[in-house]
Amino acid sequence: IRQHAPNATSFIQAKAHRHRPLSEEERARNRTKSKVRAKVEHAFLVIKRIFGWAKVRYRGLVKNTHWLQISCGLANLYVVRRRLLAGT
């Protein structure tokens, strides 16, 4: 992978082992990664659970693509709905 993407960074969290606990720097890095991951995963939660995108409903790539794009846009609005409503 390094050969094809030399500037790529790993976003996998560090893991503690039995005789080597995580340092404070590693824990802080893991915390930052968790915050980012939580924000990203919330949109997928809305798409799959609230909008019911766990299974594909339509036959045809075009219909499913449109449904997914609309769901993604609405999920973003759903995630930030409190901030949007607080501004009015």
N, C-alpha and C positions, 0 to 999 in steps of 0.2 A: 504494500500500500504506500509506503514511504516513497517508492520510486515514481508512482503515478501521481501522488498528491503530497508533495514535500511540505506544504504549509498546513496540512490537516492537523487538527487538534482532537484529542480524545475527550469526550464529555461523559465518560463512564465514571461513576463514583468510586472513590478509593475504598478498599475493604480492609478492616482490621483483622488481624490474625490472633491466634491464642496468646502468643508471647510478644506480640508487637501491636500495641494499641495505636490508634491514629493520633498524630500530632495535632496541635491546635490549628495549625495552618491547613492541614488536610481536612479537618472537621469544618473549618470555615469555607473551604472550597466546595465541600460536599453540600453544605447548607445553601450556598449560592446556586449550585446546580439543581438542588431540590426546588428552590423557589421558581426557577425558570421552567423546570419540568412541570410543576403544578399548574402554572399559567397556561402552558401548551395543552396539557392533558384535560383541562376543564372544557375546552372547546370540543374535544372529542367525546367527552362525557355527554355534553348537550346534544351533539349530533346523534350519538348511538342510543341514549336512553330517553331523552325528551322528544326528539324528532323521529325516533324509531328507525334509524339507519343501520340497525344490526344485521338486517338481511336486505338484499337487493329485491325490489318489488317489480320492476318493469323489465320487459325483454327489450333489448336494444341498447347499444352503447350510448347513443345520443340522449335518450330519455334519462338514463341513469347518471350521465355526466351533468345534465342540467339540474337534476334533483340534488346531486351532491354539491354543486356550486351554490345553489340557492341555500341549501342547508348550512354550508360553511359561512356564508354571509350572515344568515340569521343567527347562527350560533355565536358569532362575534358580537352581534348586537345584544344577544341574550346575556352574554358574560359581562358586558359593561352596562347593563340596563340601569343599575342603581346610580352609576355616575351620570348617565344621560338624564335620568329623571331628577336628580338633585340639581341639575343646572336650570330647570324650569321654574 
